[in-house]
């Protein structure tokens, strides 16, 4: 048998041919790259000591910037999902951004977003998205547990007070990582205005957070969703971001509840609706270790004692540790029990299966209350904070009411920030725009409405028309003043009359007609004769009085004729000015 077994030939490598030649060239190229510094040392010597010193200092500066105070990282080997809070004013695009990010990571579309949504974004990272409503209590609760905050800003409107309120809350509870996202950029039709608005909002955002804070731009929407490439870039930054452990989070055990079950006996609830309930809460434990049978605080409810704490299998596990680059479709998990997504969930005493949306909607319609009071509470759109802001208080009986805006002006805002209430006709709600100190004259940073070339031309034409109207009004006013001076002043004849002392000074003569000119010459002759004689008889005085009366009547007739001619000339000039547009140099 042993003789019949043939021995296998050993593999003989080829030493000739194209494949062997390629391997030979590859080895020679690798050896040459490593020996360049040895074969030509002068080419790699230090050419400039100053340049070498600058390069060394720059490298050390970059290295020193990465130094941090060592902090104990208590996250386990398999860390819980990263909590990402999407915050912004109403109607700014929070739900749309969450749906687009979920579609980018899991290739699934999610309808209504309710509660936390957990997804698997990579081999070693899971993400939990949570939408922050326009409520001060929600802001405080989410600021404590957030690892990353996506702060959405409406670029067409500017910063609103909700943004700065949330930033102040984050400063109190520990500042998480914050990334700004600008939306509604498709409302800008002019590129120059868009660039200027982006720059102003970016620098103001840096002032509030820190210099160099990341600000993303979502340029527009396509079929009700943001552009795929922009959402993909945002998802890449989220996937590789590193987080610093915060003091409050590392020193307190806390659970972000993603599912809740009421375990109270239904018969007890039927007989006594206000009885004590037994509630089971599910979620990932973060922070330090949670003690069993300890005291816990539920925000908005109070302090309670935990009856039992159990470990459950991970509903959204990380993929197996295999040597591969990307996740397959089965590993792109999505877990959102409050939104009705999560497959089949097994508990000790129950099995939960997702039902189609039609059954859920039918049950909700049947269970809607018929009482008008409860129906009005369900359909209300304004929160308690909005109603409190719109309310007024009177300190004494019979005194006037005080609105919150007046009280805020007396107390003064923090950091010099003021707000302006603006009614938005598109969303039918009142928005609070932030007014920064010194930016009252420059409205481009908040509203983003700059003048383009066409608007400048229109303003120039309007300015020309306004200046022409001002010129015509000025001319009319000047003519009216001249008429008043001529009509209300002393007669021309009396201005030329000499004093009784017989002054010999020459006086210029003014005459409106030939008759007045002849009369003035006769008066000069008589005046000279009287001045030569130096004496005057009673007959001469009587004749002078009669002559002066006749001359006054003639002057009045001449003045009326002159005024009539001036009025006719003014009418003609006004008609010419109305026909022609004046040109201003």
C-alpha positions in Angstrom: 0.0 0.0 0.0 2.8 2.4 0.8 4.4 1.8 -2.5 1.2 2.5 -4.4 0.7 5.9 -2.7 2.3 8.5 -5.0 4.1 11.5 -3.5 2.8 15.0 -4.3 5.2 17.3 -6.1 6.5 20.3 -4.3 5.5 23.7 -5.7 8.2 25.3 -7.7 8.2 29.0 -8.0 8.7 30.5 -11.4 11.9 32.4 -11.9 11.1 33.7 -15.4 8.0 35.0 -17.2 5.9 38.2 -16.8 4.6 37.4 -13.3 8.1 36.7 -12.0 9.4 39.9 -13.6 6.7 41.9 -11.9 7.6 40.5 -8.5 11.3 41.3 -9.1 10.6 44.9 -10.1 8.4 45.3 -7.0 11.1 44.1 -4.7 13.7 46.4 -6.3 11.4 49.4 -6.0 10.7 48.8 -2.3 14.4 48.4 -1.5 15.2 51.6 -3.5 12.6 53.7 -1.5 14.2 52.6 1.8 17.8 53.3 0.7 17.3 56.9 -0.7 18.4 58.6 2.5 21.4 56.3 2.8 22.5 56.7 -0.8 22.1 60.5 -1.0 22.4 61.9 2.5 23.1 65.5 1.3 19.6 65.7 -0.3 17.9 65.1 3.0 20.1 67.2 5.2 18.9 70.3 7.1 19.0 73.2 4.7 17.8 76.0 7.0 18.0 76.0 10.8 15.3 78.7 11.1 12.9 76.7 9.0 13.7 73.6 11.0 13.0 75.4 14.3 9.7 76.8 13.0 8.6 73.3 11.9 9.5 71.9 15.3 7.6 74.6 17.2 4.5 74.1 15.1 4.6 70.3 15.7 4.9 70.9 19.4 2.0 73.4 19.4 -0.3 71.0 17.7 0.8 68.3 20.2 0.2 70.6 23.2 -3.3 71.4 22.0 -4.3 67.8 22.3 -3.3 67.6 25.9 -6.3 67.4 28.3 -6.8 66.8 32.0 -7.1 63.0 32.4 -10.7 62.0 33.2 -11.8 58.5 34.1 -13.9 57.1 31.4 -16.4 54.7 33.0 -18.1 53.6 29.8 -18.1 49.8 29.5 -16.5 47.8 26.7 -19.8 47.7 24.9 -21.0 51.3 25.4 -24.6 52.4 25.4 -26.0 54.3 22.4 -24.9 57.9 22.0 -27.7 60.3 22.9 -28.2 62.9 20.1 -30.7 65.7 20.8 -32.2 67.5 17.8 -33.1 70.9 19.1 -34.7 74.0 17.5 -37.7 76.3 17.3 -41.0 75.0 15.8 -41.3 74.4 12.1 -37.5 74.5 11.5 -37.1 70.9 10.3 -36.3 68.7 13.3 -38.5 65.7 12.4 -37.4 65.8 8.8 -33.7 65.8 9.8 -34.2 62.8 12.1 -36.0 60.9 9.4 -33.3 61.6 6.8 -30.5 60.5 9.2 -32.4 57.3 10.0 -32.8 56.6 6.3 -29.1 57.3 5.7 -27.9 54.8 8.4 -30.6 52.0 8.2 -32.1 52.4 4.7 -35.5 52.5 6.3 -38.2 55.2 6.3 -39.8 56.1 9.6 -43.2 57.9 9.7 -44.1 59.5 12.9 -41.3 60.1 15.4 -42.4 59.5 19.0 -39.8 59.1 21.8 -36.2 57.9 21.4 -35.1 56.2 18.2 -32.1 53.9 18.5 -30.1 52.7 15.4 -26.8 50.9 14.7 -24.6 53.3 12.8 -21.4 51.2 12.8 -19.5 48.2 14.1 -18.9 49.9 17.5 -21.4 52.7 17.7 -25.1 53.1 18.2 -27.1 56.3 18.1 -30.3 57.4 19.9 -32.1 60.3 18.4 -34.4 62.4 20.6 -36.4 65.4 19.5 -36.5 68.4 21.8 -39.8 70.2 21.9 -40.3 73.9 22.5 -40.7 73.4 26.3 -38.4 74.6 29.1 -38.8 71.4 31.1 -38.0 69.2 28.1 -34.9 71.4 27.5 -33.6 70.9 31.1 -34.2 67.2 31.1 -32.5 66.5 27.7 -29.6 68.9 28.4 -28.5 66.7 31.3 -28.3 63.4 29.3 -27.3 64.7 25.8 -23.9 63.7 24.4 -24.4 65.6 21.1 -26.8 68.5 20.3 -27.8 69.2 16.7 -29.0 72.8 17.0 -31.2 73.7 14.0 -31.4 77.4 13.0 -33.8 78.9 10.5 -31.5 81.0 8.2 -34.3 82.9 6.6 -35.5 84.2 10.0 -32.3 84.3 12.1 -31.6 83.3 15.7 -34.6 82.8 18.0 -34.8 83.0 21.8 -35.2 79.2 22.1 -31.7 78.7 20.9 -30.1 80.9 23.5 -32.3 79.6 26.3 -31.1 76.0 25.5 -27.4 77.2 25.4 -27.8 78.8 28.9 -29.3 75.5 30.2 -26.4 73.5 28.8 -23.9 75.8 30.4 -25.4 75.0 33.8 -25.6 71.2 33.5 -22.3 70.6 31.6 -21.7 71.7 28.0 -22.1 68.8 25.6 -20.8 68.7 22.0 -22.9 71.1 19.8 -23.2 71.2 16.1 -25.2 73.9 14.3 -27.4 73.1 11.2 -28.7 75.9 9.0 -32.0 75.2 7.2 -34.4 77.0 4.9 -31.4 78.2 2.7 -33.5 77.6 -0.4 -35.5 80.8 0.4 -32.6 83.0 -0.7 -32.6 83.8 -4.4 -29.5 85.9 -4.4 -26.1 84.2 -3.9 -24.5 87.3 -2.5 -27.2 87.6 0.2 -26.8 83.9 1.0 -23.1 84.1 1.5 -23.4 87.2 3.7 -26.1 85.6 5.8 -24.0 82.4 6.3 -21.0 84.4 7.4 -23.0 86.5 9.9 -24.8 83.5 11.4 -21.5 81.5 11.6 -19.6 84.2 13.5 -22.5 84.7 15.9 -22.7 81.0 16.5 -19.0 80.9 17.2 -19.5 83.7 19.8 -22.0 81.7 21.7 -20.3 78.2 21.6 -16.6 78.4 20.8 -14.4 79.6 17.9 -14.4 77.0 15.1 -17.7 75.2 16.1 -19.0 73.1 13.2 -21.9 74.6 11.3 -23.6 72.6 8.6 -25.6 73.9 5.7 -28.7 72.1 4.4 -29.2 74.0 1.1 -32.7 72.7 0.2 -35.2 69.9 0.1 -36.0 67.4 -2.7 -39.4 65.7 -2.5 -39.8 66.6 1.2 -36.3 65.4 2.2 -32.9 67.0 2.5 -30.3 66.3 -0.1 -28.7 62.9 0.2 -25.1 64.0 0.0 -25.5 66.7 2.7 -27.2 64.2 5.1 -24.4 61.7 4.4 -21.7 64.3 5.3 -23.5 65.1 8.5 -23.8 61.4 9.3 -20.0 60.9 8.8 -19.2 63.6 11.3 -21.6 62.1 13.8 -20.1 58.6 13.4 -16.5 59.7 14.0 -17.1 62.3 16.7 -15.3 61.9 20.1 -17.0 62.9 23.3 -15.6 64.1 26.6 -17.0 62.6 29.7 -19.1 65.2 31.6 -19.0 65.4 35.4 -22.7 65.2 36.0 -23.1 62.2 33.7 -20.2 60.3 35.1 -21.2 60.8 38.7 -24.9 59.9 38.4 -26.6 56.7 37.2 -29.5 57.6 34.8 -31.7 55.7 32.4 -33.2 57.3 29.2 -36.5 55.4 29.0 -37.4 54.2 25.6 -40.3 51.9 26.6 -42.9 51.9 29.4 -45.4 49.3 30.5 -48.2 49.6 33.1 -48.3 46.4 35.2 -51.2 47.4 37.5 -54.1 45.0 37.8 -56.8 46.1 35.3 -59.6 45.2 37.8 -58.0 47.5 40.4 -57.8 50.3 37.9 -61.5 49.8 37.1 -62.6 49.9 40.7 -60.3 52.7 41.8 -59.0 54.8 38.9 -56.7 56.9 41.2 -54.9 53.9 42.8 -51.1 53.6 42.9 -49.7 52.2 39.7 -46.9 49.6 39.2 -44.9 50.7 36.1 -42.1 49.0 34.4 -39.5 51.2 32.6 -37.0 50.0 30.0 -33.9 51.7 28.8 -30.1 51.7 28.6 -28.2 52.4 31.9 -25.6 55.2 31.6 -23.2 56.8 34.0 -22.3 54.9 37.2 -23.8 51.7 38.6 -27.5 51.7 39.7 -28.3 50.2 43.1 -31.2 47.9 43.4 -33.9 48.9 45.9 -32.8 52.5 45.7 -34.4 55.8 45.3 -34.9 57.3 41.8 -36.3 60.5 40.5 -38.7 60.6 37.6 -38.8 64.1 36.0 -42.2 65.7 36.4 -43.5 63.0 38.7 -41.3 62.8 41.8 -39.1 60.5 43.9 -39.9 56.7 44.1 -38.3 53.6 45.4 -37.3 50.9 42.9 -38.7 47.5 43.6 -36.4 45.5 41.3 -33.8 46.0 38.6 -33.2 43.2 36.0 -30.9 42.7 33.1 -32.5 42.2 29.8 -31.1 41.1 26.4 -30.1 44.0 24.2 -33.0 44.8 21.8 -30.6 46.6 19.4 -27.2 44.7 19.7 -24.0 45.6 18.0 -22.8 43.3 15.1 -20.5 40.5 15.7 -16.8 41.3 15.9 -15.8 40.2 12.4 -13.1 41.5 10.2 -15.1 43.4 7.6 -15.5 47.0 6.5 -19.3 47.7 6.4 -22.5 46.4 7.9 -24.9 44.2 5.9 -28.6 44.9 5.7 -29.5 42.6 8.6 -27.2 44.4 11.0 -28.6 47.9 10.2 -31.1 47.7 13.1 -33.7 50.2 14.1 -35.4 50.2 17.5 -38.1 52.7 18.4 -40.8 51.1 20.5 -42.7 54.3 21.2 -42.9 54.9 17.4 -44.1 51.4 16.8 -40.8 50.0 15.3 -38.8 47.2 16.9 -40.2 43.8 15.7 -41.2 41.2 18.2 -40.3 41.9 21.8 -40.3 39.0 24.4 -40.9 39.7 28.1 -41.5 37.4 31.0 -45.3 37.4 30.8 -46.2 38.9 27.4 -45.4 38.9 23.7 -45.7 42.2 21.7 -46.2 42.1 17.9 -46.4 45.2 15.7 -49.7 45.8 14.1 -50.4 47.5 10.8 -51.0 51.2 10.9 -54.6 50.9 9.9 -55.5 49.0 13.1 -53.8 51.5 15.3 -55.5 54.5 13.7 -58.9 52.8 14.0 -58.4 52.2 17.7 -57.3 55.8 18.3 -60.4 57.2 16.5 -62.7 55.0 18.6 -61.1 56.0 21.8 -61.2 59.8 21.2 -63.1 61.5 24.0 -66.5 63.0 23.3 -66.4 65.6 26.1 -65.8 69.1 24.7 -63.4 70.1 27.5 -61.1 67.2 27.0 -61.3 67.6 23.2 -60.2 71.2 23.5 -57.3 70.3 25.7 -56.1 67.7 23.2 -56.5 70.0 20.2 -54.6 72.9 21.9 -51.5 74.0 20.0 -49.9 76.5 22.6 -47.8 75.2 25.4 -48.1 76.3 29.0 -45.0 78.5 28.6 -46.6 80.3 25.6 -49.8 80.9 27.6 -47.9 82.2 30.6 -46.0 84.6 28.3 -49.2 85.9 26.9 -50.9 86.3 30.3 -51.0 89.6 32.2 -50.8 90.3 36.0 -52.1 93.2 38.1 -50.3 93.8 41.4 -53.1 95.7 43.1 -56.9 95.8 42.7 -57.9 98.4 40.3 -54.4 98.9 38.9 -53.2 98.4 35.4 -52.0 95.0 34.1 -48.3 94.3 33.5 -47.3 92.2 30.5 -44.1 90.0 30.6 -42.4 92.1 27.9 -42.5 95.2 30.1 -41.2 93.4 33.1 -38.4 91.9 31.0 -37.4 95.3 29.7 -37.2 96.6 33.3 -35.2 93.7 34.6 -33.0 93.6 31.5 -31.9 90.5 29.5 -28.8 88.5 30.0 -25.7 89.4 28.0 -27.6 92.4 26.5 -29.9 90.1 24.4 -33.3 91.5 23.5 -36.2 89.8 21.7 -38.7 91.0 19.2 -42.1 89.3 18.7 -42.8 88.7 15.0 -46.0 87.1 13.7 -45.3 84.5 11.0 -48.2 84.3 8.5 -47.0 81.0 7.0 -47.1 79.0 10.2 -49.7 81.2 12.0 -47.6 81.6 15.2 -45.6 84.2 17.0 -41.8 83.9 16.7 -39.2 85.5 19.0 -36.3 87.0 17.0 -33.1 87.8 18.9 -31.9 91.4 18.7 -28.1 91.7 19.4 -26.6 94.9 20.8 -25.3 97.1 18.1 -27.1 95.2 15.3 -30.3 97.3 15.3 -29.2 99.2 12.2 -27.8 96.2 10.4 -30.7 93.8 9.8 -28.8 91.5 7.5 -27.6 89.2 10.2 -31.1 88.3 11.5 -33.3 88.6 8.5 -30.8 87.9 5.7 -32.4 90.6 3.4 -29.6 92.4 1.6 -29.9 94.7 -1.4 -28.9 93.1 -4.7 -28.1 95.0 -7.9 -31.7 95.3 -9.2 -32.9 96.6 -5.9 -30.1 99.2 -5.8 -31.2 100.5 -9.3 -34.8 100.7 -8.1 -33.7 102.6 -5.0 -31.6 105.1 -7.2 -34.6 105.8 -9.4 -36.8 106.3 -6.4 -34.2 108.6 -4.9 -34.2 110.6 -8.1 -37.9 111.0 -8.1 -38.0 112.0 -4.5 -35.2 114.5 -5.0 -37.1 116.0 -8.0 -40.2 116.4 -5.9 -38.1 118.0 -3.2 -36.7 120.5 -5.7 -40.1 121.5 -7.0 -41.4 121.9 -3.5 -38.4 124.1 -2.6 -39.0 126.3 -5.7 -42.7 126.8 -4.8 -41.8 127.6 -1.2 -39.2 130.2 -2.4 -41.8 131.9 -4.7 -44.3 132.0 -1.9 -41.8 133.7 0.4 -41.0 136.2 -2.2 -44.7 137.0 -2.7 -45.1 137.5 1.0 -42.2 139.9 1.2 -43.4 142.0 -1.8 -47.1 142.0 -0.6 -46.5 142.6 3.1 -43.6 145.0 2.8 -43.8 148.8 2.6 -44.8 150.5 -0.8 -42.0 151.2 -3.2 -42.9 154.9 -3.3 -42.5 155.3 0.5 -39.1 153.7 0.4 -37.9 156.4 -2.0 -39.2 159.3 0.0 -36.5 161.5 1.5 -36.5 162.6 5.1 -37.8 166.0 6.1 -34.3 167.1 7.1 -33.4 167.2 3.4 -30.9 164.5 2.9 -28.9 164.8 -0.3 -27.9 161.1 -0.7 -28.8 159.5 -4.0 -31.5 156.8 -3.8 -32.0 154.2 -6.6 -35.4 154.5 -8.2 -37.7 151.6 -8.9 -40.6 151.9 -11.4 -43.0 149.3 -12.7 -44.4 151.5 -15.5 -43.6 154.7 -17.5 -46.2 156.7 -15.5 -44.5 155.9 -12.2 -41.2 156.8 -13.8 -42.5 160.3 -14.9 -44.1 160.9 -11.5 -40.8 160.1 -9.7 -38.9 162.5 -12.0 -41.4 165.4 -11.1 -41.0 164.6 -7.4 -37.2 164.8 -7.7 -37.5 168.2 -9.4 -39.8 169.4 -6.7 -37.6 168.1 -4.0 -34.6 169.8 -5.4 -36.5 173.1 -5.7 -37.6 172.9 -2.1 -34.1 172.0 -1.0 -32.7 175.1 -2.8 -35.3 177.5 -1.3 -35.4 176.0 2.1 -38.9 177.5 2.7 -42.3 176.0 2.0 -45.7 177.8 1.9 -49.1 176.5 2.8 -50.2 176.3 -0.9 -47.2 174.2 -1.8 -48.0 171.8 1.1 -51.6 171.4 -0.1 -50.6 170.7 -3.7 -48.0 168.2 -2.4 -50.6 166.3 -0.4 -52.9 166.1 -3.5 -50.1 164.9 -5.7 -49.0 162.2 -3.1 -52.6 160.9 -3.0 -52.8 160.6 -6.8 -49.4 159.0 -6.9 -50.3 156.4 -4.1 -53.4 155.4 -6.1 -51.3 155.0 -9.3 -48.8 152.9 -7.4 -51.5 150.6 -6.0 -52.9 150.0 -9.6 -49.4 149.3 -10.9 -48.6 146.9 -8.0 -51.9 144.9 -8.7 -51.0 144.6 -12.3 -47.5 143.4 -11.4 -48.9 140.7 -9.0 -51.3 139.5 -11.7 -48.4 139.1 -14.2 -46.3 137.2 -11.6 -49.2 134.8 -10.9 -49.6 134.1 -14.6 -45.9 133.4 -15.0 -45.9 131.0 -12.0 -48.8 129.1 -13.5 -47.0 128.7 -16.7 -43.8 127.5 -14.9 -45.7 125.0 -12.9 -47.3 123.5 -16.0 -43.8 123.2 -17.6 -42.4 121.5 -14.5 -45.3 119.0 -14.4 -44.6 118.1 -18.1 -40.8 117.6 -17.6 -38.9 115.6 -14.9 -36.2 117.8 -13.3 -32.6 116.5 -13.6 -30.3 116.8 -10.5 -26.6 117.0 -11.2 
